[in-house]
């Protein structure tokens, strides 16, 4: 295939690009590096079949010719992270909605398949758990800025399915549930990288709220495998799929697990939401996917569960700390970066 990945220098996109290239596909990445990093794709820059373009999905004159030369678009470019969503609501909504509109409009002229990345945030405050793709969605009021992000991604979903209905453009919508792994930034409020970074530095591990809110964490290699399986399955077209892990953990318990796995001396501190963000913030109390639809169609099962996810994330951040500073806590067993990358490759390149 000839593949375009928008936001391909980001966390998920860079792993997807690596896996697709390993399977012999041609991959083009477009990214404006606002949240992605060139370092995430630097190892691909000299690979045959790889090309990267610095640009924004809001620039139709840049996006259109790239889509004209591809068969599949993985549209991952979006505003990401709770911190960015809260601090820059206009940027969040415009990037998500306008970017998706441009990608779909250009793809419709070419007839390219589009996989639109959505989010578990669209389930909002629904109490019908686990979250199933055909359930009603319950968002909070527009005075709470987090729901602006959820609404923008939900509009992306409506647009994708509308293009399938009106123009027979093959589209697939995927809802990600707390994907984690190497290259994920802690800058935008991503909870597991933040906890790990704090724990290996013996700094306070900061839990927002009372820690009772629950999440389910998915290894990036499992996400990549699911994306690859879906584009190979024609029955996935015109549908929505949860991509996640159906094992739930409270954030308070997650902090304890990270502290224990890292052998950390960190204290665990609980920070009120109002102090962490502002009075307009509202959280989702639980986030647990029903993944039976994805499992029944392509045989998807998460292969990396939470204990190993935590260990791998600690390994990665210890390596990052060593590379950046040349030092690490005494508890660190420093292995070569190459060893860690070899552990990662079988997961990222796996098929379901």
C-alpha positions, 0 to 999 in steps of 0.5 A: 500500500501507499500510506499517508499518516497525518500526525505521523511524527507523534507517538502512535503515528511513528510506531505505525509508520515503523510497522508499515515500513517493515511490512513493505508498504510505502509511508508518507508522514505529514506533521507540523511538529507542534506536538510530534517530534522529528526524533520519533521518526528520525530512524526512518528518514533513510528507509526506502519507501519513507518520506516525511513532510513538515506541514499542517493538516489545515493546509489543504494545498499541502495535504491534497497532493499527498492524498492524491498519491496514496491508497490509505490515510491514517488520520491521527493529527489532532490536538492531544492531551488534557493540558492542551485541551484545557489551555487552548480550546479554540486551537483544539476545536479548529485543529480537530474539525477543520483538519478532518474536513480537509482530509476527508474532502481530499480523500473523496476526490481520490477515493482513498480509504481513511481511518479517522482516529477518535477517542474514548472521550466521546463517551463522556459521563455515560454510566453504561459500562463497559462502553460499547460503540452503539451506546448513547453518548453523554457529554457535559455542559459547554462551560466545561472545556474538556467536552469541547474536545470530545464534541470536536472528535465526535463531529469528526466521527459524524463527518467520516460516516457521512462521507461513507454514506454520501460519497461511498468513501471507505472510512473507518472510525477508531476510538483509542483508550489510553494508549501508552508506550515509548515516545509518549510525551509527559508534557500534555498530562499523559498520566502514566509517563508522568507517574513514571517520570516522577517515580524514577526521579523520587519526586512526588507522584501527583494524582489529580482528584481523589484517585478513584477515577479509573482508566484502562491502558493499552500498549501501543503495539496492540493499537498498531496491530489493530489498525493494520488488521482493520484496513485489511478487513473490508467489513470494517468500512463504515463502522466505529471500533473501540481499540483498548484494553478491557482491564480497569485500574483506578488512578490511585492504584496505578500510582501505587503500582508505578511506585512499587515497580520503580522501587521509588521513594516518592510520596503520592500527593493528591492534587484537587482538579481546581488546583491542577487545571481550573474550576472549569475542568470536569473528569470522566469517572470511569473509562472501560471499553467493550472490545468484543466488536473488534475481537469478533471481526479481526481476532483482536486481543491485547497482548501486553497487560498492565504489569508489563506495560508499567515495566516497559514504560519504566524501562523506556523512561530510565533509558531516556533519563540516561541518554539526556543526563548521563545519570540515573537513580541507583535503582536503575539497571541500565541496559543498552537502548538497542536491547529495549528496542529489540523487545519492542519490535516484535510487539509493534510488528505483530499481527492479530 
